[in-house]
Amino acid sequence: MHSYLKKVIHYTAGNIANKLLLLLLLPMFSRFLPPDEYAVYTNIMLFFTFAALIYILGIQQAMYSYFNEQKTAAYQAKLISSVFITILISGIIFTTLIAFFSEKLSLWIVRDIQYSRLFFWVGITLFFNSITSICLSLLNVMERSGSYVIVGFTQNIIFFILLIFGGMNGMFSIIYIFKALFISTVIGSLLGIFIIGSIHRKLPDARFGIFSAKIMLPILRFGLIMIPGTIAMIILRAADRLMLTHLSASTIYRSLYNVGIYSISYKIGSIMLFLITLISTVFLPYAMRIADKEKAPEIYRTMFSYYLWGGGILGFFIILFSPEIFALLIDAQYAVAARLTFIGVISTYLQGIFNLINVIFYAQKRAGNIAVAVILGALINIGLNFLLIPAFGLYGAGAASIFAYLFIVILNYIYAQKEFKPNYKIGYLLITLPLFGIAMALIRFVPFTLISISFKVFFALLFCVGLYLLLLKRGELEKFKAMIRKD
């Protein structure tokens, strides 16, 4: 129990620090980049996210299912070496392809060839990012929470410092941002290699350069099955912004302006990612370790219910305080985006529910179920964007995103219930989703005044105290601790 709480503290502190750093970057982006240039940055970073997952061939997801396939140090030593060899080869191939197609990528992603030179920095950054990602994945699955946090935080703090330096010295620009990202990623990858190398050397028969096809083939089979689903998940996340670029206005400037406004609102709404990151870094490795134990279904159900309520409450307050968050952090030229925050909140909240439902598929090595659901969700998102963006603009893109996420949640819940009977309490959604609607109505119709701000702060404090007392009275926290102590 003490070890588990220590990991929770590590990951929580690290995630708070990293998310805070990224949140503090928003005032800089909104100050130095107009909405159309922020849209260029957003679209290229969406491509970066897409390409990063291709680079690692689905191995990151496969680690959860296969790292402990054989609980021997010799097996793990060979696995680590084999994974790095695979990633280095794939990284060289994909980076060369990005350099070769840089002009076409620039035209497709931002509708302007002048940004093609950025893809040189994107390509080499992706190469080093794939190394960092695999290092973090290995540290996570080995439950080395302290080292995991150090690597991630070091990379983010260097990126943050470089951008602060650029802003203070009049150097802040699109090209400078990607150069800073390159430098911070290289440093993060070198630190990750150093830590993984020190762990690897202590394992028996540990030598980098050893490749085991017997180990890698099952990992790649699992990972490659996940790639279409992973690509579809990125499309699910990014289709609204990419399609706004092409469908929301007749001119490049106006369409990029719309994407910039939409993206900044989505970024604020994605504060919810804090909870999802905790689930993937803390709960998922633990869930895989106990998957074959009798208590596993009970813990899965409890965590699912906790997320439904905890995520719903957090999302409610993010929407409720979105005008204040924008006034505090975001430049006035983006003020109109505050009313769109609900899109990022609800979409991210539903993504977290989907991830928790999928824990049982990871445990059963059923990657196909996850991939099929996400592919269908991506196709629905694309279709709805085509229909809704020309008619409803930014709100049409948001509606498409929310409906697509809701579809994949319901689909995989039905399948999981049919196959494994986890008995997740999905009905709580009928309470939490209307909560978001109440928050949306409040920010739309209650004027932004000092009195309304004071009332919201008082209500939030009162609510948190009441919730804590209720959980204490019902003994919910003690029950969860008791379940973990059985491990």
Phi, psi and omega in degrees: 000316180300318180296319181294316179296324177299318178295318178301316180297316179301307184294321180296312179298316180296317180293320177299314181297314182293315180294325178294318178299314180294325178293322180290343176286335184300318176301325179292313179299315182288337178280317188262342181243124172292164184307323182291323177285326175296327177295322177299312178302315182298313182294321178292323178289331173295318174298320179301315179298316178300309183293325181300323181285330175293319182305320187265007168056028180075004183295326181303315178289323182294334180305321183298326183270334190245346182297323179260021178302317171237120186274054178236146181294325180296317178299315182293325177297314179295321180298313181300312180297316182296320180297316181295320177299316179298316183293321179297317180295312181296323180297317179296316181297310185291325178295321177297319180295320179297316179299319183292322184257023187301318182293318179294322177297319180297318179295321183286320189275320183235006176062027182206123185286345184295343181266009184297329181294338178296333185287344170298311179292324179298315183297310182288330176294320178299323179301310181287330178296326179295324177294314178300317182298318180292321176300315180294321179298316179295317179296322180294313183290334175277358180059039173268072190297321181298313180294322178302312182295319181299314181297310182297316183290321179301314179298316182290322182290324177294317177301316180298314181297317180297322179288323175300315179300316179296320179294321182288336185249017176067026183254359188291117180203173179301313182294323179295321180302315183286332173293319178296320178297320178299311182299313182294325180290320177299315180296318178298320180292320179295320177295318178298317178297319180299315182290314179297321179298320179292327176287317184297321182297336181277351180275151179293143180057034184275113175214123173291142183111348176276128179239130179243107177296327180298324179281317188285328184300312176298323179297315180292323177300314178295313183295317182293328174297325181284339184300311177302320178294322180291317176301316180297323178296321177293319176298319178300319179285325194250347186303322182300316181287318179295322182281332171299324179301324186257339189244345192275343181202161183279335181255153179298316183300312185293321180293319178292326175300313179300318179296319179299315179296312181298317184294319182292325178291320180295322180297318177294317178298331182282008168306334176302338180300340177305314180292319181295321178296321177298320179298314184288327183271326184260306190281319186298313177299321178295318181297323179290324182292328183258009188304328183267010182260155186297328184281350187305309182302322180295318179292320178300315180296318182296314180297322178300313180294319179299319180292318180305314181283311182297315178294321178297318180292316179298316179298320178302315183286328176297315178295315183299322183260013181300322176299321179291321179297316179294318180297327183278321191250331194249141179298151187299335181295346179255008189302327182298339183288344185303323183286352179262001184302328182303332183296310179295322181297307185292318180298315181292322177300314179293326176299320178297319178297316178302315180299321180289322175300323185285350178305319182291330177287323174299316182298326181265005182056044181252065183298328183301322180298322179290314184298315182299316181298315183291321178299315178298319178298319179296317179296320177296319180298314180298313180299316180292325177298318177301321182282320192265328183297313179301328184271320188239001175063230184299320180291327176295319177297318179295318179296321179297317181296312183296315182296320181296317178296319179297322179298312184290330175297310182295318182300309182285335173295314180298316182292317179297320180293322180291319186274319191238352179051055179286340178058044174293143183272071183292340181299340177300338177301331180292347176260315186288321180296317173298331175302318178298320178298321178297316180297320179297318180294321181296314182288339180280323188251344178267125183295151182275089181231168179298324180295314181295322177297314180299319180295318181294320178296317179297317179297318181297315179296315180297319180296315182296318178296315179298320179295317179298316180294324179294315179296322179295318181294321181278350178070026183296316182295319180294324179295319180292320177298321181296321179297318181291324181298336180291343183292000000 
